[in-house]
Amino acid sequence: MSETMTDTEFLKLKIEILMGQLKYYVTVVPLSVSQEEGGTFSLRVVCPHCRKEMEYRNYSLPNANIFNVITYCRNCRRRFFMVSRAYSCLMKAALLVLAAMPMVLKLKLFEYMEKLKPWLIKKLMSGKGNMSKIKKMLFP
């Protein structure tokens, strides 16, 4: 990938970054999620930084059951991610699986995922449904 770094070293670096993101991702599962008029959602959360409870309204979620939305605390102005309970469980499970997996297997998995990504994006884009929802799922 670069003049001084081999493809394998670059892939290992990408894996380390992903593991760091999974491990140190500041998330909070909302206390309540309710649908409002017009298809938007209202989320009540407790900030993971200052512990203040607040409500965020008028959020557009691609899927109410599994979501990942970035937001800022209105009190302390620090960033965090509001995630569904299912998304939180999936990320914890992925971290456990990846932590237990040997590096050779991780490399093979990520090589396969890199090859699969263009096909998956093409399949999602050509499928029926709202394009904005698909784009939000791919690029949260």
N, CA, C and O atoms as CSV, one atom per row, in Angstrom:
chain,resi,resn,atom,element,x,y,z
A,1,MET,N,N,0.794,-1.200,0.000
A,1,MET,CA,C,0.000,0.000,0.000
A,1,MET,C,C,0.841,1.271,0.000
A,1,MET,O,O,0.364,2.325,-0.418
A,2,SER,N,N,2.067,1.187,0.455
A,2,SER,CA,C,2.961,2.341,0.391
A,2,SER,C,C,4.348,1.861,0.009
A,2,SER,O,O,4.579,0.665,-0.164
A,3,GLU,N,N,5.259,2.796,-0.119
A,3,GLU,CA,C,6.611,2.425,-0.519
A,3,GLU,C,C,7.353,1.679,0.592
A,3,GLU,O,O,8.199,0.830,0.311
A,4,THR,N,N,7.042,1.989,1.838
A,4,THR,CA,C,7.780,1.382,2.950
A,4,THR,C,C,6.988,0.319,3.694
A,4,THR,O,O,7.553,-0.407,4.511
A,5,MET,N,N,5.698,0.213,3.431
A,5,MET,CA,C,4.849,-0.723,4.171
A,5,MET,C,C,4.289,-1.772,3.209
A,5,MET,O,O,3.765,-1.430,2.149
A,6,THR,N,N,4.399,-3.036,3.577
A,6,THR,CA,C,3.847,-4.100,2.747
A,6,THR,C,C,2.332,-4.149,2.899
A,6,THR,O,O,1.772,-3.548,3.816
A,7,ASP,N,N,1.682,-4.860,2.005
A,7,ASP,CA,C,0.225,-5.006,2.077
A,7,ASP,C,C,-0.195,-5.682,3.378
A,7,ASP,O,O,-1.199,-5.304,3.981
A,8,THR,N,N,0.567,-6.674,3.807
A,8,THR,CA,C,0.247,-7.388,5.050
A,8,THR,C,C,0.390,-6.463,6.263
A,8,THR,O,O,-0.457,-6.482,7.156
A,9,GLU,N,N,1.439,-5.665,6.302
A,9,GLU,CA,C,1.623,-4.720,7.406
A,9,GLU,C,C,0.492,-3.693,7.425
A,9,GLU,O,O,0.000,-3.325,8.492
A,10,PHE,N,N,0.084,-3.233,6.241
A,10,PHE,CA,C,-1.000,-2.264,6.155
A,10,PHE,C,C,-2.309,-2.875,6.644
A,10,PHE,O,O,-3.075,-2.217,7.347
A,11,LEU,N,N,-2.570,-4.119,6.279
A,11,LEU,CA,C,-3.782,-4.811,6.724
A,11,LEU,C,C,-3.764,-5.010,8.239
A,11,LEU,O,O,-4.795,-4.866,8.896
A,12,LYS,N,N,-2.592,-5.343,8.796
A,12,LYS,CA,C,-2.470,-5.473,10.255
A,12,LYS,C,C,-2.779,-4.146,10.948
A,12,LYS,O,O,-3.429,-4.123,11.993
A,13,LEU,N,N,-2.314,-3.051,10.368
A,13,LEU,CA,C,-2.592,-1.728,10.926
A,13,LEU,C,C,-4.094,-1.437,10.901
A,13,LEU,O,O,-4.646,-0.914,11.870
A,14,LYS,N,N,-4.756,-1.780,9.782
A,14,LYS,CA,C,-6.203,-1.588,9.694
A,14,LYS,C,C,-6.935,-2.409,10.753
A,14,LYS,O,O,-7.917,-1.942,11.330
A,15,ILE,N,N,-6.460,-3.630,11.011
A,15,ILE,CA,C,-7.074,-4.485,12.030
A,15,ILE,C,C,-6.892,-3.874,13.415
A,15,ILE,O,O,-7.828,-3.859,14.215
A,16,GLU,N,N,-5.693,-3.371,13.704
A,16,GLU,CA,C,-5.448,-2.725,15.002
A,16,GLU,C,C,-6.339,-1.511,15.201
A,16,GLU,O,O,-6.846,-1.287,16.300
A,17,ILE,N,N,-6.535,-0.721,14.143
A,17,ILE,CA,C,-7.407,0.459,14.230
A,17,ILE,C,C,-8.837,0.032,14.498
A,17,ILE,O,O,-9.510,0.621,15.343
A,18,LEU,N,N,-9.312,-0.990,13.788
A,18,LEU,CA,C,-10.669,-1.491,14.002
A,18,LEU,C,C,-10.851,-2.001,15.429
A,18,LEU,O,O,-11.870,-1.728,16.063
A,19,MET,N,N,-9.871,-2.735,15.928
A,19,MET,CA,C,-9.948,-3.253,17.304
A,19,MET,C,C,-10.003,-2.093,18.306
A,19,MET,O,O,-10.753,-2.148,19.280
A,20,GLY,N,N,-9.217,-1.056,18.068
A,20,GLY,CA,C,-9.250,0.115,18.941
A,20,GLY,C,C,-10.591,0.818,18.901
A,20,GLY,O,O,-11.102,1.256,19.931
A,21,GLN,N,N,-11.167,0.926,17.700
A,21,GLN,CA,C,-12.484,1.543,17.580
A,21,GLN,C,C,-13.540,0.730,18.321
A,21,GLN,O,O,-14.390,1.294,19.010
A,22,LEU,N,N,-13.491,-0.580,18.183
A,22,LEU,CA,C,-14.465,-1.425,18.871
A,22,LEU,C,C,-14.302,-1.341,20.387
A,22,LEU,O,O,-15.286,-1.321,21.126
A,23,LYS,N,N,-13.060,-1.293,20.835
A,23,LYS,CA,C,-12.790,-1.337,22.265
A,23,LYS,C,C,-13.059,0.001,22.962
A,23,LYS,O,O,-13.556,0.016,24.088
A,24,TYR,N,N,-12.739,1.120,22.310
A,24,TYR,CA,C,-12.820,2.431,22.963
A,24,TYR,C,C,-13.909,3.328,22.397
A,24,TYR,O,O,-13.876,4.542,22.601
A,25,TYR,N,N,-14.845,2.768,21.711
A,25,TYR,CA,C,-15.982,3.464,21.127
A,25,TYR,C,C,-16.878,3.951,22.261
A,25,TYR,O,O,-17.366,3.127,23.035
A,26,VAL,N,N,-17.115,5.256,22.391
A,26,VAL,CA,C,-17.961,5.800,23.462
A,26,VAL,C,C,-19.412,5.723,22.999
A,26,VAL,O,O,-19.855,6.509,22.162
A,27,THR,N,N,-20.144,4.758,23.562
A,27,THR,CA,C,-21.533,4.544,23.156
A,27,THR,C,C,-22.468,4.596,24.351
A,27,THR,O,O,-22.061,4.447,25.503
A,28,VAL,N,N,-23.727,4.813,24.035
A,28,VAL,CA,C,-24.776,4.759,25.046
A,28,VAL,C,C,-26.028,4.184,24.379
A,28,VAL,O,O,-26.374,4.545,23.254
A,29,VAL,N,N,-26.686,3.296,25.088
A,29,VAL,CA,C,-27.960,2.745,24.619
A,29,VAL,C,C,-29.059,3.642,25.168
A,29,VAL,O,O,-29.110,3.867,26.377
A,30,PRO,N,N,-29.945,4.163,24.314
A,30,PRO,CA,C,-30.998,5.069,24.788
A,30,PRO,C,C,-31.901,4.417,25.831
A,30,PRO,O,O,-32.166,3.216,25.781
A,31,LEU,N,N,-32.363,5.229,26.772
A,31,LEU,CA,C,-33.324,4.759,27.766
A,31,LEU,C,C,-34.660,4.469,27.106
A,31,LEU,O,O,-35.358,3.526,27.478
A,32,SER,N,N,-35.013,5.296,26.111
A,32,SER,CA,C,-36.248,5.063,25.366
A,32,SER,C,C,-36.099,5.583,23.942
A,32,SER,O,O,-35.409,6.571,23.689
A,33,VAL,N,N,-36.757,4.897,23.028
A,33,VAL,CA,C,-36.817,5.295,21.620
A,33,VAL,C,C,-38.282,5.291,21.239
A,33,VAL,O,O,-38.943,4.256,21.330
A,34,SER,N,N,-38.802,6.439,20.812
A,34,SER,CA,C,-40.208,6.500,20.421
A,34,SER,C,C,-40.336,7.191,19.068
A,34,SER,O,O,-39.619,8.145,18.769
A,35,GLN,N,N,-41.260,6.691,18.262
A,35,GLN,CA,C,-41.472,7.256,16.937
A,35,GLN,C,C,-42.446,8.421,17.032
A,35,GLN,O,O,-43.489,8.329,17.679
A,36,GLU,N,N,-42.082,9.523,16.372
A,36,GLU,CA,C,-42.924,10.715,16.359
A,36,GLU,C,C,-43.644,10.822,15.022
A,36,GLU,O,O,-43.483,9.974,14.143
A,37,GLU,N,N,-44.430,11.863,14.885
A,37,GLU,CA,C,-45.127,12.097,13.622
A,37,GLU,C,C,-44.110,12.384,12.525
A,37,GLU,O,O,-43.081,13.015,12.766
A,38,GLY,N,N,-44.404,11.920,11.337
A,38,GLY,CA,C,-43.509,12.163,10.209
A,38,GLY,C,C,-42.393,11.150,10.074
A,38,GLY,O,O,-41.513,11.320,9.229
A,39,GLY,N,N,-42.402,10.099,10.883
A,39,GLY,CA,C,-41.395,9.050,10.765
A,39,GLY,C,C,-40.087,9.332,11.473
A,39,GLY,O,O,-39.147,8.546,11.350
A,40,THR,N,N,-39.994,10.432,12.212
A,40,THR,CA,C,-38.765,10.708,12.961
A,40,THR,C,C,-38.861,10.066,14.339
A,40,THR,O,O,-39.923,9.607,14.758
A,41,PHE,N,N,-37.721,10.044,15.034
A,41,PHE,CA,C,-37.663,9.382,16.326
A,41,PHE,C,C,-37.201,10.336,17.413
A,41,PHE,O,O,-36.486,11.306,17.160
A,42,SER,N,N,-37.627,10.034,18.617
A,42,SER,CA,C,-37.196,10.754,19.813
A,42,SER,C,C,-36.422,9.764,20.674
A,42,SER,O,O,-36.905,8.669,20.961
A,43,LEU,N,N,-35.199,10.163,21.090
A,43,LEU,CA,C,-34.336,9.285,21.881
A,43,LEU,C,C,-33.998,9.967,23.202
A,43,LEU,O,O,-33.543,11.111,23.219
A,44,ARG,N,N,-34.220,9.265,24.301
A,44,ARG,CA,C,-33.880,9.778,25.629
A,44,ARG,C,C,-32.647,9.021,26.106
A,44,ARG,O,O,-32.659,7.794,26.206
A,45,VAL,N,N,-31.577,9.769,26.399
A,45,VAL,CA,C,-30.296,9.158,26.758
A,45,VAL,C,C,-29.685,9.838,27.974
A,45,VAL,O,O,-30.071,10.942,28.358
A,46,VAL,N,N,-28.714,9.141,28.570
A,46,VAL,CA,C,-27.881,9.702,29.632
A,46,VAL,C,C,-26.478,9.835,29.040
A,46,VAL,O,O,-25.908,8.857,28.555
A,47,CYS,N,N,-25.923,11.052,29.083
A,47,CYS,CA,C,-24.594,11.285,28.523
A,47,CYS,C,C,-23.576,10.408,29.256
A,47,CYS,O,O,-23.556,10.396,30.487
A,48,PRO,N,N,-22.729,9.672,28.523
A,48,PRO,CA,C,-21.735,8.821,29.182
A,48,PRO,C,C,-20.594,9.614,29.825
A,48,PRO,O,O,-19.813,9.058,30.598
A,49,HIS,N,N,-20.494,10.903,29.512
A,49,HIS,CA,C,-19.420,11.733,30.047
A,49,HIS,C,C,-19.840,12.480,31.320
A,49,HIS,O,O,-19.185,12.375,32.357
A,50,CYS,N,N,-20.945,13.237,31.224
A,50,CYS,CA,C,-21.366,14.059,32.376
A,50,CYS,C,C,-22.551,13.468,33.130
A,50,CYS,O,O,-22.943,14.000,34.168
A,51,ARG,N,N,-23.130,12.378,32.629
A,51,ARG,CA,C,-24.241,11.648,33.271
A,51,ARG,C,C,-25.545,12.451,33.332
A,51,ARG,O,O,-26.417,12.147,34.146
A,52,LYS,N,N,-25.683,13.458,32.490
A,52,LYS,CA,C,-26.923,14.228,32.476
A,52,LYS,C,C,-27.906,13.584,31.491
A,52,LYS,O,O,-27.532,13.218,30.377
A,53,GLU,N,N,-29.162,13.452,31.917
A,53,GLU,CA,C,-30.195,12.864,31.070
A,53,GLU,C,C,-30.795,13.941,30.179
A,53,GLU,O,O,-31.103,15.040,30.641
A,54,MET,N,N,-30.961,13.617,28.885
A,54,MET,CA,C,-31.559,14.565,27.943
A,54,MET,C,C,-32.294,13.826,26.843
A,54,MET,O,O,-32.120,12.622,26.650
A,55,GLU,N,N,-33.124,14.577,26.123
A,55,GLU,CA,C,-33.907,13.983,25.046
A,55,GLU,C,C,-33.535,14.641,23.723
A,55,GLU,O,O,-33.443,15.865,23.622
A,56,TYR,N,N,-33.324,13.808,22.722
A,56,TYR,CA,C,-33.023,14.277,21.373
A,56,TYR,C,C,-34.205,13.921,20.488
A,56,TYR,O,O,-34.636,12.769,20.440
A,57,ARG,N,N,-34.718,14.911,19.794
A,57,ARG,CA,C,-35.888,14.702,18.944
A,57,ARG,C,C,-35.518,14.876,17.476
A,57,ARG,O,O,-34.446,15.376,17.136
A,58,ASN,N,N,-36.433,14.450,16.626
A,58,ASN,CA,C,-36.327,14.660,15.190
A,58,ASN,C,C,-35.127,13.931,14.578
A,58,ASN,O,O,-34.476,14.454,13.674
A,59,TYR,N,N,-34.840,12.737,15.066
A,59,TYR,CA,C,-33.771,11.918,14.483
A,59,TYR,C,C,-34.360,10.995,13.433
A,59,TYR,O,O,-35.416,10.396,13.636
A,60,SER,N,N,-33.672,10.888,12.315
A,60,SER,CA,C,-34.066,9.968,11.259
A,60,SER,C,C,-33.201,8.719,11.376
A,60,SER,O,O,-31.985,8.785,11.194
A,61,LEU,N,N,-33.815,7.597,11.675
A,61,LEU,CA,C,-33.094,6.336,11.825
A,61,LEU,C,C,-33.444,5.415,10.669
A,61,LEU,O,O,-34.623,5.241,10.359
A,62,PRO,N,N,-32.436,4.813,10.019
A,62,PRO,CA,C,-32.735,3.874,8.932
A,62,PRO,C,C,-33.496,2.647,9.427
A,62,PRO,O,O,-34.318,2.078,8.710
A,63,ASN,N,N,-33.206,2.251,10.669
A,63,ASN,CA,C,-33.849,1.085,11.246
A,63,ASN,C,C,-33.941,1.317,12.760
A,63,ASN,O,O,-32.923,1.567,13.406
A,64,ALA,N,N,-35.118,1.239,13.317
A,64,ALA,CA,C,-35.293,1.514,14.747
A,64,ALA,C,C,-34.736,0.400,15.631
A,64,ALA,O,O,-34.496,0.621,16.818
A,65,ASN,N,N,-34.528,-0.788,15.073
A,65,ASN,CA,C,-34.048,-1.916,15.865
A,65,ASN,C,C,-32.532,-1.992,15.947
A,65,ASN,O,O,-31.985,-2.481,16.936
A,66,ILE,N,N,-31.852,-1.511,14.913
A,66,ILE,CA,C,-30.390,-1.524,14.939
A,66,ILE,C,C,-29.898,-0.217,14.303
A,66,ILE,O,O,-30.092,0.024,13.112
A,67,PHE,N,N,-29.259,0.614,15.125
A,67,PHE,CA,C,-28.797,1.912,14.634
A,67,PHE,C,C,-27.538,2.344,15.372
A,67,PHE,O,O,-27.196,1.826,16.435
A,68,ASN,N,N,-26.863,3.315,14.763
A,68,ASN,CA,C,-25.632,3.893,15.276
A,68,ASN,C,C,-25.651,5.357,14.852
A,68,ASN,O,O,-25.449,5.661,13.676
A,69,VAL,N,N,-25.890,6.267,15.794
A,69,VAL,CA,C,-26.040,7.683,15.489
A,69,VAL,C,C,-25.061,8.486,16.336
A,69,VAL,O,O,-25.019,8.332,17.556
A,70,ILE,N,N,-24.273,9.345,15.688
A,70,ILE,CA,C,-23.342,10.204,16.424
A,70,ILE,C,C,-24.093,11.447,16.896
A,70,ILE,O,O,-24.943,11.983,16.184
A,71,THR,N,N,-23.768,11.891,18.095
A,71,THR,CA,C,-24.376,13.109,18.627
A,71,THR,C,C,-23.420,13.769,19.617
A,71,THR,O,O,-22.390,13.203,19.982
A,72,TYR,N,N,-23.780,14.961,20.038
A,72,TYR,CA,C,-23.001,15.721,21.010
A,72,TYR,C,C,-23.870,16.019,22.213
A,72,TYR,O,O,-25.066,16.273,22.071
A,73,CYS,N,N,-23.284,15.990,23.386
A,73,CYS,CA,C,-24.014,16.310,24.609
A,73,CYS,C,C,-24.288,17.809,24.648
A,73,CYS,O,O,-23.397,18.609,24.363
A,74,ARG,N,N,-25.479,18.182,24.988
A,74,ARG,CA,C,-25.839,19.597,25.076
A,74,ARG,C,C,-25.259,20.252,26.324
A,74,ARG,O,O,-25.139,21.475,26.391
A,75,ASN,N,N,-24.906,19.448,27.294
A,75,ASN,CA,C,-24.375,19.985,28.543
A,75,ASN,C,C,-22.849,20.124,28.506
A,75,ASN,O,O,-22.323,21.215,28.727
A,76,CYS,N,N,-22.144,19.037,28.231
A,76,CYS,CA,C,-20.677,19.056,28.281
A,76,CYS,C,C,-20.024,19.178,26.902
A,76,CYS,O,O,-18.805,19.326,26.812
A,77,ARG,N,N,-20.814,19.120,25.828
A,77,ARG,CA,C,-20.346,19.274,24.448
A,77,ARG,C,C,-19.384,18.193,23.966
A,77,ARG,O,O,-18.630,18.411,23.018
A,78,ARG,N,N,-19.405,17.049,24.603
A,78,ARG,CA,C,-18.540,15.945,24.173
A,78,ARG,C,C,-19.331,15.003,23.275
A,78,ARG,O,O,-20.549,14.882,23.399
A,79,ARG,N,N,-18.626,14.344,22.377
A,79,ARG,CA,C,-19.240,13.493,21.374
A,79,ARG,C,C,-19.417,12.066,21.905
A,79,ARG,O,O,-18.590,11.567,22.668
A,80,PHE,N,N,-20.510,11.423,21.484
A,80,PHE,CA,C,-20.725,10.012,21.762
A,80,PHE,C,C,-21.677,9.450,20.719
A,80,PHE,O,O,-22.276,10.199,19.947
A,81,PHE,N,N,-21.812,8.143,20.699
A,81,PHE,CA,C,-22.677,7.470,19.742
A,81,PHE,C,C,-23.872,6.869,20.467
A,81,PHE,O,O,-23.716,6.170,21.468
A,82,MET,N,N,-25.065,7.147,19.955
A,82,MET,CA,C,-26.267,6.490,20.450
A,82,MET,C,C,-26.442,5.240,19.600
A,82,MET,O,O,-26.544,5.326,18.376
A,83,VAL,N,N,-26.477,4.083,20.243
A,83,VAL,CA,C,-26.599,2.815,19.521
A,83,VAL,C,C,-27.752,2.011,20.100
A,83,VAL,O,O,-28.098,2.146,21.273
A,84,SER,N,N,-28.331,1.184,19.264
A,84,SER,CA,C,-29.396,0.308,19.751
A,84,SER,C,C,-28.782,-0.808,20.591
A,84,SER,O,O,-27.582,-1.073,20.517
A,85,ARG,N,N,-29.610,-1.441,21.373
A,85,ARG,CA,C,-29.140,-2.541,22.212
A,85,ARG,C,C,-28.581,-3.675,21.340
A,85,ARG,O,O,-27.573,-4.292,21.685
A,86,ALA,N,N,-29.245,-3.940,20.211
A,86,ALA,CA,C,-28.775,-4.994,19.306
A,86,ALA,C,C,-27.410,-4.636,18.720
A,86,ALA,O,O,-26.535,-5.496,18.624
A,87,TYR,N,N,-27.221,-3.376,18.329
A,87,TYR,CA,C,-25.935,-2.937,17.773
A,87,TYR,C,C,-24.836,-3.061,18.828
A,87,TYR,O,O,-23.726,-3.497,18.524
A,88,SER,N,N,-25.143,-2.681,20.049
A,88,SER,CA,C,-24.180,-2.776,21.143
A,88,SER,C,C,-23.761,-4.225,21.374
A,88,SER,O,O,-22.577,-4.513,21.548
A,89,CYS,N,N,-24.725,-5.126,21.374
A,89,CYS,CA,C,-24.422,-6.556,21.552
A,89,CYS,C,C,-23.588,-7.095,20.398
A,89,CYS,O,O,-22.660,-7.874,20.617
A,90,LEU,N,N,-23.906,-6.691,19.179
A,90,LEU,CA,C,-23.139,-7.139,18.021
A,90,LEU,C,C,-21.688,-6.658,18.092
A,90,LEU,O,O,-20.771,-7.417,17.778
A,91,MET,N,N,-21.475,-5.419,18.496
A,91,MET,CA,C,-20.113,-4.881,18.584
A,91,MET,C,C,-19.306,-5.580,19.688
A,91,MET,O,O,-18.117,-5.845,19.517
A,92,LYS,N,N,-19.952,-5.873,20.808
A,92,LYS,CA,C,-19.263,-6.589,21.885
A,92,LYS,C,C,-18.916,-8.016,21.451
A,92,LYS,O,O,-17.834,-8.519,21.753
A,93,ALA,N,N,-19.838,-8.655,20.745
A,93,ALA,CA,C,-19.575,-10.013,20.251
A,93,ALA,C,C,-18.446,-9.998,19.218
A,93,ALA,O,O,-17.584,-10.876,19.227
A,94,ALA,N,N,-18.454,-9.005,18.333
A,94,ALA,CA,C,-17.391,-8.897,17.323
A,94,ALA,C,C,-16.036,-8.685,17.992
A,94,ALA,O,O,-15.033,-9.256,17.563
A,95,LEU,N,N,-16.006,-7.876,19.031
A,95,LEU,CA,C,-14.753,-7.636,19.754
A,95,LEU,C,C,-14.245,-8.914,20.407
A,95,LEU,O,O,-13.050,-9.205,20.351
A,96,LEU,N,N,-15.137,-9.674,21.022
A,96,LEU,CA,C,-14.740,-10.940,21.644
A,96,LEU,C,C,-14.221,-11.937,20.615
A,96,LEU,O,O,-13.206,-12.597,20.843
A,97,VAL,N,N,-14.913,-12.047,19.487
A,97,VAL,CA,C,-14.498,-12.985,18.444
A,97,VAL,C,C,-13.151,-12.571,17.865
A,97,VAL,O,O,-12.261,-13.405,17.695
A,98,LEU,N,N,-13.001,-11.281,17.561
A,98,LEU,CA,C,-11.740,-10.815,16.987
A,98,LEU,C,C,-10.587,-10.908,17.975
A,98,LEU,O,O,-9.452,-11.169,17.577
A,99,ALA,N,N,-10.865,-10.698,19.259
A,99,ALA,CA,C,-9.810,-10.788,20.267
A,99,ALA,C,C,-9.306,-12.223,20.411
A,99,ALA,O,O,-8.125,-12.443,20.679
A,100,ALA,N,N,-10.191,-13.191,20.236
A,100,ALA,CA,C,-9.809,-14.590,20.382
A,100,ALA,C,C,-9.201,-15.177,19.106
A,100,ALA,O,O,-8.608,-16.255,19.137
A,101,MET,N,N,-9.348,-14.472,17.997
A,101,MET,CA,C,-8.905,-14.977,16.705
A,101,MET,C,C,-7.404,-14.727,16.502
A,101,MET,O,O,-6.921,-13.635,16.801
A,102,PRO,N,N,-6.669,-15.708,16.007
A,102,PRO,CA,C,-5.247,-15.476,15.723
A,102,PRO,C,C,-5.084,-14.495,14.553
A,102,PRO,O,O,-5.965,-14.386,13.699
A,103,MET,N,N,-3.959,-13.791,14.524
A,103,MET,CA,C,-3.722,-12.751,13.518
A,103,MET,C,C,-3.797,-13.293,12.091
A,103,MET,O,O,-4.286,-12.598,11.201
A,104,VAL,N,N,-3.329,-14.501,11.858
A,104,VAL,CA,C,-3.366,-15.086,10.509
A,104,VAL,C,C,-4.801,-15.193,10.023
A,104,VAL,O,O,-5.097,-14.879,8.871
A,105,LEU,N,N,-5.692,-15.636,10.902
A,105,LEU,CA,C,-7.099,-15.765,10.546
A,105,LEU,C,C,-7.743,-14.390,10.344
A,105,LEU,O,O,-8.561,-14.214,9.441
A,106,LYS,N,N,-7.373,-13.413,11.185
A,106,LYS,CA,C,-7.882,-12.050,11.016
A,106,LYS,C,C,-7.478,-11.498,9.654
A,106,LYS,O,O,-8.286,-10.868,8.971
A,107,LEU,N,N,-6.229,-11.734,9.260
A,107,LEU,CA,C,-5.750,-11.252,7.967
A,107,LEU,C,C,-6.558,-11.856,6.821
A,107,LEU,O,O,-6.948,-11.148,5.893
A,108,LYS,N,N,-6.807,-13.153,6.885
A,108,LYS,CA,C,-7.596,-13.819,5.840
A,108,LYS,C,C,-9.024,-13.272,5.805
A,108,LYS,O,O,-9.576,-13.040,4.730
A,109,LEU,N,N,-9.613,-13.069,6.970
A,109,LEU,CA,C,-10.975,-12.541,7.058
A,109,LEU,C,C,-11.053,-11.144,6.447
A,109,LEU,O,O,-11.965,-10.857,5.671
A,110,PHE,N,N,-10.108,-10.280,6.789
A,110,PHE,CA,C,-10.139,-8.917,6.280
A,110,PHE,C,C,-9.809,-8.847,4.792
A,110,PHE,O,O,-10.332,-7.983,4.088
A,111,GLU,N,N,-8.951,-9.739,4.301
A,111,GLU,CA,C,-8.688,-9.806,2.865
A,111,GLU,C,C,-9.974,-10.179,2.125
A,111,GLU,O,O,-10.288,-9.606,1.082
A,112,TYR,N,N,-10.708,-11.136,2.669
A,112,TYR,CA,C,-11.969,-11.558,2.062
A,112,TYR,C,C,-12.989,-10.419,2.111
A,112,TYR,O,O,-13.709,-10.195,1.138
A,113,MET,N,N,-13.056,-9.703,3.228
A,113,MET,CA,C,-14.003,-8.594,3.374
A,113,MET,C,C,-13.693,-7.474,2.381
A,113,MET,O,O,-14.610,-6.862,1.833
A,114,GLU,N,N,-12.419,-7.205,2.148
A,114,GLU,CA,C,-12.029,-6.171,1.178
A,114,GLU,C,C,-12.487,-6.555,-0.229
A,114,GLU,O,O,-12.908,-5.689,-0.996
A,115,LYS,N,N,-12.411,-7.829,-0.574
A,115,LYS,CA,C,-12.873,-8.299,-1.888
A,115,LYS,C,C,-14.390,-8.271,-1.975
A,115,LYS,O,O,-14.944,-8.027,-3.046
A,116,LEU,N,N,-15.065,-8.517,-0.864
A,116,LEU,CA,C,-16.521,-8.596,-0.834
A,116,LEU,C,C,-17.181,-7.218,-0.831
A,116,LEU,O,O,-18.310,-7.074,-1.301
A,117,LYS,N,N,-16.496,-6.210,-0.310
A,117,LYS,CA,C,-17.094,-4.887,-0.125
A,117,LYS,C,C,-17.686,-4.285,-1.408
A,117,LYS,O,O,-18.826,-3.822,-1.362
A,118,PRO,N,N,-16.975,-4.265,-2.563
A,118,PRO,CA,C,-17.593,-3.687,-3.766
A,118,PRO,C,C,-18.854,-4.429,-4.202
A,118,PRO,O,O,-19.820,-3.803,-4.638
A,119,TRP,N,N,-18.853,-5.750,-4.087
A,119,TRP,CA,C,-20.027,-6.533,-4.453
A,119,TRP,C,C,-21.202,-6.215,-3.534
A,119,TRP,O,O,-22.335,-6.066,-3.991
A,120,LEU,N,N,-20.925,-6.111,-2.237
A,120,LEU,CA,C,-21.978,-5.837,-1.265
A,120,LEU,C,C,-22.580,-4.451,-1.490
A,120,LEU,O,O,-23.800,-4.294,-1.449
A,121,ILE,N,N,-21.742,-3.452,-1.724
A,121,ILE,CA,C,-22.236,-2.094,-1.969
A,121,ILE,C,C,-23.074,-2.058,-3.247
A,121,ILE,O,O,-24.137,-1.437,-3.277
A,122,LYS,N,N,-22.598,-2.723,-4.301
A,122,LYS,CA,C,-23.347,-2.773,-5.561
A,122,LYS,C,C,-24.698,-3.444,-5.360
A,122,LYS,O,O,-25.710,-2.987,-5.892
A,123,LYS,N,N,-24.712,-4.525,-4.595
A,123,LYS,CA,C,-25.953,-5.259,-4.330
A,123,LYS,C,C,-26.940,-4.388,-3.550
A,123,LYS,O,O,-28.131,-4.364,-3.859
A,124,LEU,N,N,-26.441,-3.674,-2.543
A,124,LEU,CA,C,-27.312,-2.810,-1.753
A,124,LEU,C,C,-27.833,-1.638,-2.576
A,124,LEU,O,O,-28.994,-1.253,-2.442
A,125,MET,N,N,-26.989,-1.075,-3.418
A,125,MET,CA,C,-27.393,0.074,-4.224
A,125,MET,C,C,-28.408,-0.316,-5.296
A,125,MET,O,O,-29.288,0.477,-5.629
A,126,SER,N,N,-28.294,-1.533,-5.841
A,126,SER,CA,C,-29.211,-1.957,-6.900
A,126,SER,C,C,-30.528,-2.485,-6.342
A,126,SER,O,O,-31.497,-2.642,-7.085
A,127,GLY,N,N,-30.570,-2.758,-5.044
A,127,GLY,CA,C,-31.785,-3.290,-4.434
A,127,GLY,C,C,-32.869,-2.245,-4.321
A,127,GLY,O,O,-32.612,-1.043,-4.394
A,128,LYS,N,N,-34.082,-2.723,-4.140
A,128,LYS,CA,C,-35.207,-1.800,-3.969
A,128,LYS,C,C,-35.143,-1.187,-2.587
A,128,LYS,O,O,-34.619,-1.788,-1.650
A,129,GLY,N,N,-35.681,0.013,-2.472
A,129,GLY,CA,C,-35.706,0.675,-1.172
A,129,GLY,C,C,-35.218,2.097,-1.276
A,129,GLY,O,O,-34.827,2.558,-2.349
A,130,ASN,N,N,-35.241,2.770,-0.184
A,130,ASN,CA,C,-34.865,4.171,-0.119
A,130,ASN,C,C,-33.343,4.300,-0.150
A,130,ASN,O,O,-32.667,3.756,0.723
A,131,MET,N,N,-32.792,5.011,-1.138
A,131,MET,CA,C,-31.345,5.160,-1.282
A,131,MET,C,C,-30.729,5.883,-0.088
A,131,MET,O,O,-29.619,5.549,0.327
A,132,SER,N,N,-31.434,6.870,0.472
A,132,SER,CA,C,-30.866,7.608,1.604
A,132,SER,C,C,-30.707,6.691,2.817
A,132,SER,O,O,-29.751,6.833,3.579
A,133,LYS,N,N,-31.633,5.758,2.998
A,133,LYS,CA,C,-31.516,4.814,4.113
A,133,LYS,C,C,-30.313,3.891,3.912
A,133,LYS,O,O,-29.581,3.601,4.858
A,134,ILE,N,N,-30.114,3.434,2.673
A,134,ILE,CA,C,-28.981,2.555,2.378
A,134,ILE,C,C,-27.675,3.305,2.588
A,134,ILE,O,O,-26.733,2.753,3.156
A,135,LYS,N,N,-27.604,4.555,2.137
A,135,LYS,CA,C,-26.387,5.350,2.316
A,135,LYS,C,C,-26.099,5.577,3.803
A,135,LYS,O,O,-24.942,5.543,4.223
A,136,LYS,N,N,-27.139,5.805,4.593
A,136,LYS,CA,C,-26.941,6.003,6.035
A,136,LYS,C,C,-26.449,4.727,6.696
A,136,LYS,O,O,-25.667,4.786,7.645
A,137,MET,N,N,-26.899,3.564,6.209
A,137,MET,CA,C,-26.431,2.287,6.785
A,137,MET,C,C,-24.965,2.063,6.437
A,137,MET,O,O,-24.197,1.588,7.274
A,138,LEU,N,N,-24.566,2.403,5.203
A,138,LEU,CA,C,-23.190,2.181,4.772
A,138,LEU,C,C,-22.237,3.223,5.354
A,138,LEU,O,O,-21.102,2.899,5.701
A,139,PHE,N,N,-22.688,4.461,5.461
A,139,PHE,CA,C,-21.823,5.555,5.906
A,139,PHE,C,C,-22.501,6.311,7.040
A,139,PHE,O,O,-23.013,7.409,6.822
A,140,PRO,N,N,-22.516,5.735,8.279
A,140,PRO,CA,C,-23.226,6.394,9.400
A,140,PRO,C,C,-22.545,7.672,9.848
A,140,PRO,O,O,-23.019,8.332,10.773
